Structures are given as structure tokens and as C-alpha cells.
Amino acid sequence: MKKYFLSLLLIIIFSCKKKSQTFVDSKDKITVTDHRDSEKKAIHIIKDFYFSEYGSDMPPKDESIKKKYLSDRILNRIRELTSDGENLVLDYDPFIKGQDYDSETLKKTLEIKPLNKKNEYRVSFLLFGEKGEGKTNIDLLLSESNGVLKIDAILNDEHLNFQNDNTIKQVNESENIKLKVINSDLKISKGNSEILLKDVIKNEMSLSTSFKTINENEFYLTYENNASQVKTVEIYTMSFSGKKIKLLSKETVKFGAQGIDDNLFLYDEKYLGSNDNYEKLSSLDYRESGNFSKNPVKKNVYKNSQKIDTKEYNVLPEEYFINKTSNSN
């Protein structure tokens, strides 16, 4: 009789454990499914937006499609940046980083992948499908608007990432140094001192400018050029002391079918004047493309125009270029 009760007790305990384990497994599966369903839903929304907006070579004139997929926040910001016909801040389509595209190529090459953070996705595609053309990458943030999931920010666009709500005229300032755009000029001020760099802000169809303070004295200017099959980013690091702008470094990174061509120039004593515009900066230590590398990616380092080092990076050329355009400091 005791053996019977002992056997019965073991059966009951085993059965409870099995049920408990089954419940945990079931719960875990539901969680994973929910997460995957959420990603699938977001990817479906992004894909629908791109197919609806760029599915033909003639974009729809009706704004109802944008209202369906874009939040009021990003729609209002785009209107603000495109309202001034003479001094457009946003004279390109931020969702394709350009003005022209081939709809069939864009649709065939469209890829959407989740990034590391929740509701963040990378959209990649070719605009024309030409030989050696690099993919265009758009990083999007989605959020709920009135209970509906919509595109709420472009994380790798300086005007639409909403990291600073005053991006139209002023981009990131520290406690002591301030940067302000006046038409195509950049005003740098600190305390009672200020200087104007003339004609250094370029926001055209294929050439865009961004800038940011690094610390209380230093800042950088970044130019991104997508005009040809070889994409280029130029990064100028500068410091402001008294009434002088000192150029600390210039880095030119080119990305094409052959890989990456990266040249970093360091300077000891190079000061800029108000007439040192973009054209003069771009011509400084100019190098023809010819040192492309893929695996590993190589960076040539120069000090006062003399080569002093070559650094290697074990990273894909495309990822290397994306990191340069999004983390230029």
C-alpha cells in the first residue's frame, strides 16, 4: 500500500513539473512570435511606403500616401525645411538621399533589416543599378502615432533625426562654442569672439554638409558627395581659439566598386581665414583615387603632407563607409 502511494506521489510530481515546463516553453514561444510579428509588421509598412512612393518613376502628387506612412512630426519638419523656395534647407528627397531614381531598380534591390535598437530599421537599395554603384542606406525609426505604427525619424539624416529640435539654423552647441548657419556661411562663436567661414555650407542635390561640436573648443565639418559611382565623405576637424580657426585634420574617404580609399591628413599649424570656402578646403592635399582596398581596409595617415603610417581595419568597405558618414568625429 505504501509503495502504491509513493508511486502515485511521484507520478503527480512528475506531471506537475512537465506541465510547468510546457507552460514556460509555451510562454517563451509566444514572446518570440510576438517579437517577430512586430518586426514583420514594421518591415511590411516600410516596404509598402517605398513601393507606394517610389514604385514608379513619377512620384505621386497626392500627399495622402505620406500621411498614411509618416508621422505628423516628420511631415511637419519636412514642410518647414522645404517651405523657403530661395534658401531650401532640404533640396533632396531624404528617403532616397537624392532627387532621381529608377523605380524598377529600387524595387528589385530594396532590402530592409532591423538594427540593434527596437523599432529601428535600415533600408538599403540601388538608385540606378549602374556598374560600381554603392547601395544607398536609410536608417528609420518607427513609432506609434494614434495607435498606428508610422515612420517617425530618419536616423542618418542630420535634419530629420530629431536629436536637436533646432536643426534648421543651429546644429549642436556645447557650453562655450556655438555653431550657426547663416545662408551658406557658418558662424563660429565663443564668448565675445566670433568668426564667419564663408560659403562652407553646401546642401545641393548630391552634396550635403553636416557639422557638430566635439568639445568646448573643437568641431567638425562633414561633406558627403553622392554625385558619381564613387561616393565620397570629407571630414574636417577644427578648433576655435581667440579669433582664429585652426584646421587640425582632414580625412577623405572614397567608396566604390574597388573598396575604400581613405587618406587622413594631420596638421600642426594650419589656420583658416574667412575666404577659405568649401572649394579651397576640398582642394587641400587633394589625392586622386588609386589606393583602394577591401580586406583589410587601409587608411593612409599623413602629418603635414608627409606619410607617417598606414592603419588596417578588418571590416566590410560598405560598413566602414557608413560608419564614417554617421560617426564623423
Secondary structure, DSSP 8 states (H G I E B T S, - for coil): -HHHHHHHHHHHHHHHHHHHHHHHHHHHHHHHHHHHHHHHHHHHHHHHHHHHHHSSSS--S-THHHHHHB-HHHHHHHHHHTS-SSS-S--SBTTTTBS---HHHHHHH-EEEE-SSTTEEEEEE-SS--TT---EEEEEEEEEETTEEEEEEETT-TTTS-SSTTTTT-----SSEEEEEETTEEEEEETTEEEEETT----SSSEEEEEEE-SSSEEEEEEEE-SSSSEEEEEEEEEEETTEEEEEEEEEEEEETTEEEEEEEE-SS-EE-TT--HHHHHHTT---S---B-SSEEEEEEETTEEEEEEEE-S-HHHHHHHHHH---
